Amino acid sequence: MEASAVEKIVMDGLEGSSCVATDLTGTMDHWNLQISWAGFEGLPLLEQHRKVLDVMRPFMSEGDNSVHAVQIKTTCPAAS
């Protein structure tokens, strides 16, 4: 799966988010995901990661298995 496809999956699943996906192994199935989303505001880190995994699950072992692993970094956008 291409990085742009992974980013689209996340941004479609977490409306209003931004995502940068980086291939960690060169096999395009292990991803570092850096996600910024206002919806993370006030959520504990574990809950933030669960939100991301809920979006990715159909592409992981519980789905088509096109993504083997994700490393997740979440942030909230800075208040303007």
BAKOLFI-144823 format. One record per atom (N, C-alpha, C): chain; atom name; y, z, x. Coordinates in Angstrom, 1 decimal, padded with zeros to 4 digits. Layout:
N
{chain = A name = CA py = Y pz = Z px = X}
...
//
This chain:
80
{chain = A name = N py = -001.2 pz = 000.0 px = 000.9}
{chain = A name = CA py = 000.0 pz = 000.0 px = 000.0}
{chain = A name = C py = 001.2 pz = 000.0 px = 000.9}
{chain = A name = N py = 002.2 pz = -000.8 px = 000.6}
{chain = A name = CA py = 003.5 pz = -000.9 px = 001.3}
{chain = A name = C py = 004.3 pz = 000.3 px = 001.1}
{chain = A name = N py = 005.2 pz = 000.6 px = 002.0}
{chain = A name = CA py = 006.1 pz = 001.8 px = 001.9}
{chain = A name = C py = 007.0 pz = 001.6 px = 000.7}
{chain = A name = N py = 007.5 pz = 000.4 px = 000.4}
{chain = A name = CA py = 008.4 pz = 000.2 px = -000.7}
{chain = A name = C py = 007.7 pz = 000.4 px = -002.0}
{chain = A name = N py = 006.4 pz = 000.2 px = -002.1}
{chain = A name = CA py = 005.6 pz = 000.5 px = -003.3}
{chain = A name = C py = 005.4 pz = 002.0 px = -003.5}
{chain = A name = N py = 005.2 pz = 002.7 px = -002.4}
{chain = A name = CA py = 005.1 pz = 004.2 px = -002.5}
{chain = A name = C py = 006.4 pz = 004.8 px = -003.0}
{chain = A name = N py = 007.5 pz = 004.3 px = -002.4}
{chain = A name = CA py = 008.8 pz = 004.8 px = -002.7}
{chain = A name = C py = 009.1 pz = 004.5 px = -004.2}
{chain = A name = N py = 008.8 pz = 003.3 px = -004.7}
{chain = A name = CA py = 009.0 pz = 003.0 px = -006.1}
{chain = A name = C py = 008.2 pz = 003.9 px = -007.0}
{chain = A name = N py = 006.9 pz = 004.2 px = -006.7}
{chain = A name = CA py = 006.1 pz = 005.1 px = -007.5}
{chain = A name = C py = 006.8 pz = 006.4 px = -007.6}
{chain = A name = N py = 007.3 pz = 007.0 px = -006.5}
{chain = A name = CA py = 007.9 pz = 008.3 px = -006.6}
{chain = A name = C py = 009.2 pz = 008.2 px = -007.4}
{chain = A name = N py = 010.1 pz = 007.2 px = -007.1}
{chain = A name = CA py = 011.4 pz = 007.1 px = -007.8}
{chain = A name = C py = 011.2 pz = 006.8 px = -009.3}
{chain = A name = N py = 010.2 pz = 006.1 px = -009.6}
{chain = A name = CA py = 009.9 pz = 005.9 px = -011.1}
{chain = A name = C py = 009.4 pz = 007.1 px = -011.7}
{chain = A name = N py = 008.6 pz = 007.9 px = -011.0}
{chain = A name = CA py = 008.0 pz = 009.1 px = -011.6}
{chain = A name = C py = 008.9 pz = 010.3 px = -011.6}
{chain = A name = N py = 009.9 pz = 010.3 px = -010.7}
{chain = A name = CA py = 010.9 pz = 011.4 px = -010.7}
{chain = A name = C py = 012.2 pz = 010.7 px = -010.8}
{chain = A name = N py = 012.6 pz = 010.4 px = -012.1}
{chain = A name = CA py = 013.7 pz = 009.6 px = -012.4}
{chain = A name = C py = 015.0 pz = 010.2 px = -011.8}
{chain = A name = N py = 015.7 pz = 009.3 px = -011.1}
{chain = A name = CA py = 017.0 pz = 009.7 px = -010.4}
{chain = A name = C py = 016.8 pz = 010.2 px = -009.0}
{chain = A name = N py = 015.5 pz = 010.2 px = -008.5}
{chain = A name = CA py = 015.2 pz = 010.6 px = -007.1}
{chain = A name = C py = 015.4 pz = 009.5 px = -006.1}
{chain = A name = N py = 015.5 pz = 009.9 px = -004.9}
{chain = A name = CA py = 015.5 pz = 008.9 px = -003.8}
{chain = A name = C py = 014.3 pz = 009.3 px = -002.9}
{chain = A name = N py = 013.6 pz = 008.3 px = -002.3}
{chain = A name = CA py = 012.4 pz = 008.6 px = -001.5}
{chain = A name = C py = 012.4 pz = 007.7 px = -000.3}
{chain = A name = N py = 012.0 pz = 008.2 px = 000.8}
{chain = A name = CA py = 011.7 pz = 007.4 px = 002.0}
{chain = A name = C py = 010.3 pz = 007.7 px = 002.4}
{chain = A name = N py = 009.5 pz = 006.6 px = 002.4}
{chain = A name = CA py = 008.1 pz = 006.8 px = 002.8}
{chain = A name = C py = 007.9 pz = 006.2 px = 004.2}
{chain = A name = N py = 007.2 pz = 007.0 px = 005.0}
{chain = A name = CA py = 006.9 pz = 006.6 px = 006.4}
{chain = A name = C py = 005.4 pz = 006.6 px = 006.6}
{chain = A name = N py = 004.8 pz = 005.5 px = 007.0}
{chain = A name = CA py = 003.4 pz = 005.4 px = 007.3}
{chain = A name = C py = 003.1 pz = 006.3 px = 008.6}
{chain = A name = N py = 002.2 pz = 007.2 px = 008.4}
{chain = A name = CA py = 001.9 pz = 008.1 px = 009.5}
{chain = A name = C py = 000.8 pz = 007.6 px = 010.5}
{chain = A name = N py = 000.0 pz = 006.7 px = 010.1}
{chain = A name = CA py = -001.2 pz = 006.4 px = 010.9}
{chain = A name = C py = -001.3 pz = 004.9 px = 011.2}
{chain = A name = N py = -000.5 pz = 004.1 px = 010.5}
{chain = A name = CA py = -000.6 pz = 002.6 px = 010.7}
{chain = A name = C py = -001.7 pz = 002.0 px = 009.7}
{chain = A name = N py = -002.3 pz = 002.8 px = 008.9}
{chain = A name = CA py = -003.3 pz = 002.4 px = 007.9}
{chain = A name = C py = -002.8 pz = 002.2 px = 006.5}
{chain = A name = N py = -001.5 pz = 002.6 px = 006.3}
{chain = A name = CA py = -000.8 pz = 002.5 px = 005.1}
{chain = A name = C py = -001.5 pz = 003.2 px = 003.9}
{chain = A name = N py = -002.1 pz = 004.4 px = 004.3}
{chain = A name = CA py = -002.7 pz = 005.2 px = 003.3}
{chain = A name = C py = -002.4 pz = 006.7 px = 003.6}
{chain = A name = N py = -001.7 pz = 007.0 px = 004.7}
{chain = A name = CA py = -001.3 pz = 008.4 px = 005.0}
{chain = A name = C py = 000.3 pz = 008.3 px = 005.1}
{chain = A name = N py = 001.0 pz = 009.0 px = 004.2}
{chain = A name = CA py = 002.4 pz = 008.9 px = 004.1}
{chain = A name = C py = 003.2 pz = 010.2 px = 004.3}
{chain = A name = N py = 004.3 pz = 010.1 px = 004.9}
{chain = A name = CA py = 005.3 pz = 011.2 px = 005.0}
{chain = A name = C py = 006.3 pz = 010.8 px = 003.9}
{chain = A name = N py = 006.5 pz = 011.6 px = 002.9}
{chain = A name = CA py = 007.4 pz = 011.3 px = 001.8}
{chain = A name = C py = 008.6 pz = 012.3 px = 001.9}
{chain = A name = N py = 009.8 pz = 011.8 px = 002.1}
{chain = A name = CA py = 011.0 pz = 012.6 px = 002.1}
{chain = A name = C py = 011.7 pz = 012.2 px = 000.7}
{chain = A name = N py = 011.8 pz = 013.2 px = -000.1}
{chain = A name = CA py = 012.3 pz = 013.0 px = -001.5}
{chain = A name = C py = 013.4 pz = 014.0 px = -001.8}
{chain = A name = N py = 014.5 pz = 013.4 px = -002.3}
{chain = A name = CA py = 015.7 pz = 014.1 px = -002.8}
{chain = A name = C py = 015.8 pz = 013.9 px = -004.3}
{chain = A name = N py = 015.8 pz = 015.0 px = -005.0}
{chain = A name = CA py = 015.9 pz = 014.9 px = -006.5}
{chain = A name = C py = 016.5 pz = 016.2 px = -007.1}
{chain = A name = N py = 017.4 pz = 016.0 px = -008.0}
{chain = A name = CA py = 018.1 pz = 017.1 px = -008.6}
{chain = A name = C py = 017.1 pz = 018.0 px = -009.4}
{chain = A name = N py = 016.0 pz = 017.4 px = -009.9}
{chain = A name = CA py = 015.0 pz = 018.1 px = -010.7}
{chain = A name = C py = 014.3 pz = 019.2 px = -009.9}
{chain = A name = N py = 014.5 pz = 019.2 px = -008.6}
{chain = A name = CA py = 013.9 pz = 020.2 px = -007.7}
{chain = A name = C py = 014.7 pz = 021.5 px = -007.8}
{chain = A name = N py = 015.9 pz = 021.4 px = -008.2}
{chain = A name = CA py = 016.8 pz = 022.6 px = -008.3}
{chain = A name = C py = 016.2 pz = 023.8 px = -008.9}
{chain = A name = N py = 016.2 pz = 024.9 px = -008.2}
{chain = A name = CA py = 015.7 pz = 026.1 px = -008.8}
{chain = A name = C py = 014.1 pz = 026.3 px = -008.8}
{chain = A name = N py = 013.4 pz = 025.3 px = -008.4}
{chain = A name = CA py = 012.0 pz = 025.3 px = -008.4}
{chain = A name = C py = 011.5 pz = 025.8 px = -007.0}
{chain = A name = N py = 010.5 pz = 026.7 px = -007.0}
{chain = A name = CA py = 009.9 pz = 027.1 px = -005.7}
{chain = A name = C py = 009.3 pz = 025.8 px = -005.0}
{chain = A name = N py = 009.1 pz = 025.9 px = -003.7}
{chain = A name = CA py = 008.6 pz = 024.8 px = -002.9}
{chain = A name = C py = 007.3 pz = 024.3 px = -003.4}
{chain = A name = N py = 006.4 pz = 025.2 px = -003.8}
{chain = A name = CA py = 005.1 pz = 024.8 px = -004.3}
{chain = A name = C py = 005.2 pz = 024.0 px = -005.5}
{chain = A name = N py = 006.1 pz = 024.4 px = -006.4}
{chain = A name = CA py = 006.3 pz = 023.6 px = -007.7}
{chain = A name = C py = 006.9 pz = 022.3 px = -007.4}
{chain = A name = N py = 007.8 pz = 022.2 px = -006.5}
{chain = A name = CA py = 008.4 pz = 020.9 px = -006.1}
{chain = A name = C py = 007.3 pz = 019.9 px = -005.6}
{chain = A name = N py = 006.4 pz = 020.4 px = -004.7}
{chain = A name = CA py = 005.3 pz = 019.6 px = -004.2}
{chain = A name = C py = 004.4 pz = 019.2 px = -005.3}
{chain = A name = N py = 004.1 pz = 020.1 px = -006.3}
{chain = A name = CA py = 003.2 pz = 019.8 px = -007.4}
{chain = A name = C py = 003.8 pz = 018.6 px = -008.2}
{chain = A name = N py = 005.1 pz = 018.6 px = -008.4}
{chain = A name = CA py = 005.8 pz = 017.5 px = -009.1}
{chain = A name = C py = 005.5 pz = 016.2 px = -008.4}
{chain = A name = N py = 005.6 pz = 016.2 px = -007.1}
{chain = A name = CA py = 005.4 pz = 014.9 px = -006.4}
{chain = A name = C py = 003.9 pz = 014.6 px = -006.4}
{chain = A name = N py = 003.0 pz = 015.5 px = -006.3}
{chain = A name = CA py = 001.6 pz = 015.2 px = -006.3}
{chain = A name = C py = 001.2 pz = 014.7 px = -007.7}
{chain = A name = N py = 001.8 pz = 015.2 px = -008.8}
{chain = A name = CA py = 001.5 pz = 014.7 px = -010.1}
{chain = A name = C py = 001.8 pz = 013.2 px = -010.2}
{chain = A name = N py = 002.9 pz = 012.8 px = -009.6}
{chain = A name = CA py = 003.2 pz = 011.4 px = -009.6}
{chain = A name = C py = 002.3 pz = 010.6 px = -008.7}
{chain = A name = N py = 001.8 pz = 011.1 px = -007.6}
{chain = A name = CA py = 001.0 pz = 010.4 px = -006.7}
{chain = A name = C py = -000.5 pz = 010.4 px = -007.0}
{chain = A name = N py = -000.9 pz = 011.4 px = -007.8}
{chain = A name = CA py = -002.3 pz = 011.6 px = -008.1}
{chain = A name = C py = -003.1 pz = 010.3 px = -008.6}
{chain = A name = N py = -002.5 pz = 009.4 px = -009.4}
{chain = A name = CA py = -003.2 pz = 008.2 px = -009.9}
{chain = A name = C py = -003.5 pz = 007.2 px = -008.7}
{chain = A name = N py = -002.9 pz = 007.5 px = -007.6}
{chain = A name = CA py = -003.1 pz = 006.6 px = -006.4}
{chain = A name = C py = -003.9 pz = 007.3 px = -005.3}
{chain = A name = N py = -004.3 pz = 008.5 px = -005.6}
{chain = A name = CA py = -005.1 pz = 009.3 px = -004.6}
{chain = A name = C py = -006.5 pz = 009.4 px = -005.0}
{chain = A name = N py = -007.2 pz = 010.4 px = -004.6}
{chain = A name = CA py = -008.7 pz = 010.5 px = -004.9}
{chain = A name = C py = -009.0 pz = 010.6 px = -006.4}
{chain = A name = N py = -008.1 pz = 011.0 px = -007.2}
{chain = A name = CA py = -008.3 pz = 011.1 px = -008.6}
{chain = A name = C py = -008.0 pz = 009.8 px = -009.3}
{chain = A name = N py = -007.6 pz = 008.8 px = -008.6}
{chain = A name = CA py = -007.2 pz = 007.5 px = -009.1}
{chain = A name = C py = -007.8 pz = 006.4 px = -008.3}
{chain = A name = N py = -007.0 pz = 005.4 px = -007.9}
{chain = A name = CA py = -007.5 pz = 004.2 px = -007.2}
{chain = A name = C py = -007.8 pz = 004.4 px = -005.7}
{chain = A name = N py = -007.4 pz = 005.6 px = -005.1}
{chain = A name = CA py = -007.7 pz = 006.0 px = -003.7}
{chain = A name = C py = -007.0 pz = 005.1 px = -002.7}
{chain = A name = N py = -005.9 pz = 004.4 px = -003.1}
{chain = A name = CA py = -005.1 pz = 003.6 px = -002.2}
{chain = A name = C py = -004.2 pz = 004.5 px = -001.3}
{chain = A name = N py = -004.0 pz = 005.8 px = -001.7}
{chain = A name = CA py = -003.3 pz = 006.7 px = -000.8}
{chain = A name = C py = -004.3 pz = 007.9 px = -000.5}
{chain = A name = N py = -004.5 pz = 008.1 px = 000.8}
{chain = A name = CA py = -005.4 pz = 009.1 px = 001.2}
{chain = A name = C py = -004.8 pz = 010.5 px = 001.4}
{chain = A name = N py = -003.5 pz = 010.5 px = 001.9}
{chain = A name = CA py = -002.9 pz = 011.8 px = 002.2}
{chain = A name = C py = -001.4 pz = 011.6 px = 002.1}
{chain = A name = N py = -000.7 pz = 012.7 px = 001.7}
{chain = A name = CA py = 000.8 pz = 012.7 px = 001.7}
{chain = A name = C py = 001.3 pz = 014.0 px = 002.4}
{chain = A name = N py = 002.3 pz = 013.8 px = 003.2}
{chain = A name = CA py = 003.0 pz = 015.0 px = 003.8}
{chain = A name = C py = 004.4 pz = 014.9 px = 003.0}
{chain = A name = N py = 004.8 pz = 016.0 px = 002.4}
{chain = A name = CA py = 005.9 pz = 016.0 px = 001.5}
{chain = A name = C py = 007.1 pz = 016.9 px = 002.1}
{chain = A name = N py = 008.3 pz = 016.4 px = 002.0}
{chain = A name = CA py = 009.5 pz = 017.1 px = 002.3}
{chain = A name = C py = 010.4 pz = 016.9 px = 001.2}
{chain = A name = N py = 010.8 pz = 018.0 px = 000.5}
{chain = A name = CA py = 011.7 pz = 017.9 px = -000.7}
{chain = A name = C py = 013.0 pz = 018.5 px = -000.4}
{chain = A name = N py = 014.0 pz = 017.9 px = -001.0}
{chain = A name = CA py = 015.4 pz = 018.5 px = -001.0}
{chain = A name = C py = 016.1 pz = 018.2 px = -002.3}
{chain = A name = N py = 017.1 pz = 019.0 px = -002.5}
{chain = A name = CA py = 018.0 pz = 018.8 px = -003.7}
{chain = A name = C py = 019.2 pz = 018.1 px = -003.1}
{chain = A name = N py = 019.8 pz = 017.1 px = -003.9}
{chain = A name = CA py = 021.0 pz = 016.5 px = -003.4}
{chain = A name = C py = 022.1 pz = 017.5 px = -003.4}
{chain = A name = N py = 023.0 pz = 017.4 px = -002.4}
{chain = A name = CA py = 024.2 pz = 018.3 px = -002.3}
{chain = A name = C py = 025.1 pz = 018.1 px = -003.5}
{chain = A name = N py = 025.6 pz = 019.3 px = -004.0}
{chain = A name = CA py = 026.5 pz = 019.3 px = -005.1}
{chain = A name = C py = 027.8 pz = 018.6 px = -004.7}
{chain = A name = N py = 028.4 pz = 017.8 px = -005.6}
{chain = A name = CA py = 029.6 pz = 017.1 px = -005.3}
{chain = A name = C py = 030.8 pz = 017.9 px = -005.7}
//
